[in-house]
Amino acid sequence: MSLANRHILLGVTGGIAAYKAAELARLLVKAGARVQVVMTRSAGEFIGAMTFQAITGKETRSDLFDSAHEAAMGHIELARWADLVIIAPATANFIALMARGSANDLLSTLCLATAAPVVVAPAMNRQMWSDPATQANIETLQEHGRLILGPAAGEQACGDVGPGRMLEPADIFDAVNGMFTSGALAGVRALVTAGPTREAIDPVRFIGNRSSGKMGFAIAQALEEQGAEVTLVAGPSQLPTPSGVTRIDVEAALEMHNAVMQIAADCDLFVATAAVADYRPETVASSKIKKTAESQEMRLVRNPDILADVAALASGPFTVGFAAETDNVVAYADEKRQRKCIDMIAANDVSSQSGGGFDSDENALHVLWEGGQQELPMTGKLRLARQLVELISQKIHA
Ligand SMILES: Cc1cc2nc3c(=O)[nH]c(=O)nc-3n(C[C@H](O)[C@H](O)[C@H](O)COP(=O)(O)O)c2cc1C
């Protein structure tokens, strides 16, 4: 895992160190990242948009009210596009804007609208840095989960000596690069299944289920964030492929079984979140079944059990299953874990009163393993996925 193909939004604000952001952009581009620069109006007083455009190959953006861009990749798309936002240099003014959640230009709006991590590299006169207002703003940003890189101390452009210099571009680059390479699962080959399956009845009909794939896609993303090499075998789903994840699309349970069994033996971790049909029609009509008979019978046959087959592999991967249950959730899940000889199971209450589960953006899990269990309370699926991945990572390393 590396910066290659990562979407980096580089925000440049109006300080003298703005010229150094060009070198940072160059280092990121050289590492294979896709870099989009967004400048504040003041940054334009210090460095030309054309410099960044030449380095990144992308038009530098700065206007929030830009009808041409809003019709194409508008501010929200840009915020979603980013895997990481770096503000370098970050002026005292911009840090204050961020701390109070202002959104009065393109860059500050993006910082609010993105779900990506935001890294801030302050750069200012030492007096501005030590001012209690700036210090309080920095504390606020940290509380909000923003990562503050630097500043360094030393000679400043204004002649002062002290803290406030922006970290050197190479140091910022190293820190950012480390975020993508030193995950707890670096080197781990992970295989994730997600989404529903479709069991064909005839060319136009199928037996499906209500799985959206959101949980599995979030787990694939969370694993990738931790440095794992992730392959996602997905049933029919419109969800976008998480950045850096290799996706294999399948329809029916048998196809999913084939795809998984081809790769599983070479993997270190298998997370089965897909809602795989237990049964499929014994025969698939070759043309559309007509509405003539008063009643129809359909014989169903068992599909192979993907999770159990992977768990049965000699020296197979660490296996994590999901159990979607509507009652006796924990007891059924633990029984399933033991019967299928899987290492860990995440029980998922999909009853109507649970508020999570299929197609919801939120979920809660009860995770069980041999000799232990942990409750992961209701939260957004990506957040939950990151918590589950943390647990998996602990167990794998144990
Ligand atoms: C020559 C000059 C250099 C400046 N350097 C800095 C600086 O290094 N850091 C800083 O926080 N502000 C600096 N400022 C002040 C900012 O440019 C000013 O606060 C501006 O409003 C910042 O806008 P922005 O945060 O939207 O980019 C400087 C101003 C001037 C005129």
The ligand as an ORCA input file, in Angstrom:
! r2SCAN-3c Opt
* xyz 0 1
  C       3.725     39.337      3.311
  C       2.728     38.592      4.131
  C       3.069     37.398      4.680
  C       2.171     36.681      5.483
  N       2.536     35.475      5.995
  C       1.699     34.811      6.797
  C       2.081     33.564      7.380
  O       3.164     33.044      7.149
  N       1.199     32.934      8.173
  C      -0.027     33.477      8.467
  O      -0.756     32.837      9.225
  N      -0.422     34.612      7.907
  C       0.411     35.304      7.087
  N       0.000     36.494      6.541
  C      -1.347     36.978      6.785
  C      -2.355     36.234      5.891
  O      -1.999     36.391      4.554
  C      -3.748     36.780      6.148
  O      -4.148     36.449      7.470
  C      -4.756     36.241      5.171
  O      -6.024     36.772      5.490
  C      -4.817     34.729      5.199
  O      -5.840     34.278      4.330
  P      -6.180     32.752      4.164
  O      -6.105     32.127      5.504
  O      -7.557     32.754      3.592
  O      -5.213     32.193      3.202
  C       0.891     37.213      5.731
  C       0.545     38.431      5.165
  C       1.445     39.112      4.387
  C       1.050     40.434      3.777
*
